[in-house]
Amino acid sequence: MPKAALTKRTVDAAKSGERDQFIWDIDVAGFGLKVTPAGGKVYVFQYRMARPGEAARTAAKRYTIGKHGRLTADQARSRAKELAAMVEMGTDPRQAELDAFAALEAEKAAQAERVRLETELAFDRAADTWLEYYEHEKGRRPASVRQARLIVTNHLKPALGSKPMPHIDRSDLQPILDKVPAKQKAMKRAVFAYASILFGWAAKRGMINGNPLTAMERPSPPDARKRVLTDSELADTYRATQDCRTPFGAFFRLLILTGQRRSEVAGMEWSELDRASAVWTIPAERAKNKAAHIVPLSAPALEELDRLAGVEGQEKPNWPVSGFVLTTTGENAISGISKAKLVLDAAIEKTRAGEALAAWRIHDLRRTLATGLQRLGVRFEVTEAVLNHVSGAKSGVAGVYQQHDWKEEKRSALEAWARHVASIANPAHADNVTPLKVVA
């Protein structure tokens, strides 16, 4: 191959051929000029690496220094000398360049991951994304969404802040659970449950490798409540609801009369009610067990709804066809139920001559109705149907073949219960009632 002192004049005079042509510098071994058939001129450096522990060298390798024009011959020669020194020291120039490129790409990837950890993978941001998803998931109950938001806002975010999701482990989550007072077993269990749902969702989306809560001990469930109001306590409660402002008094009375869940009663809509047939149909999406539920309305329940509709005493009352039944804004269902119960508690204490009603919760009204129906001789299956429980005769294989809806039996049971409530709440004006005995 031709050799020459590579200068501007030599390089400018070099001619192309049918294939690559090379001119090798006479001063720096391995430094050369490649002329392509298209006339392109590129400075190159050709070298062989010594095999470790041997005098022999590997096959020739060629390193592209750069194009003529962007580099002068002298600049290219200086670079060739640097490359020759690297080879002499045992460093492969091509491999060094590949390593440098790989290191640069790794740093770019690391930087991108750092940005991702600080943005979309930050706990507070990921939690907001999950809440949005959770709220709009098909069939999700509003009460469950409210509970999820409360736990994220009050328990998880204050502790985890913007810490990257992949960096959160059991040592971060256990203190959150430990901070919930031991007596609040239901809340501790709820924090664990919703945190597990959130981190399980993140794992499925590839945000984290696994759900850290799966390796944690699930908090023990709260002791099953058995609180049932006595007839005297129930009568005092029913009378005290008259001191609650509208529509909260009606809300508590409808809870007592129907035995349905507080979220179901609070979210009642006029479109769910039929005055002519005296029926309230709770749609599946609002029912806890996702099963539509027919609730026959007793005479006192109808009177409550007539008052709320503003048609009390009319010969042919017509209820609205849309909107929330229990509302203070005309646009949203009632909220602030916990505050309303405090007002009711104060009214009960006044009714009871300064004696507070001990350790009761709103859900106890539902248990009181169930117990009361059993005392009235109502069949267990009918009581379960009134409460919309899927258990006993309606669960498993039995539920597949047992399709009776107990509608009329439920009506008789709720009418009997309403008469019982009236008899204890206002004995002077109660009907002469014989306790209901529903036969098989």
ABEGO torsion letter per residue (X at the ends): XBBBBBBAAAAAABBBBABBBBBBBAABBGBBBBBBAAGBBBBBBBBBBBBBGBABBBBBBBBBAEBBGABBAAAAAAAAAAAAAAAAAGBBAAAAAAAAAAAAAAAAAAAAAAAAAABAABAAAAAAAAAAAAAABBGBBAAAAAAAAAAAAAAAAAAAEABBAAABBAAAAAAAAAABBAABAAAAAAAAAAAAAAAAAAAAAGABABBAAAABBBBBBBBBBABBBBAAAAAAAAAAAAABBOAAAAAAAAAAAAGBBAAAAAABBAAABBAAAGBBBBBAAABAAGBBBBBBBBAAAAAAAAAAAGABGBABBBBBABEBABBAAGABBBBGAAAAAAAAAAAAAAAAGGBBBBGBBAAAAAAAAAAAAAAAGBBAAAAAAAAGBBBEAABEAAAAABABAGAAAAAAAAAAAAAAAAAAABAAABBBBBBBBBBX
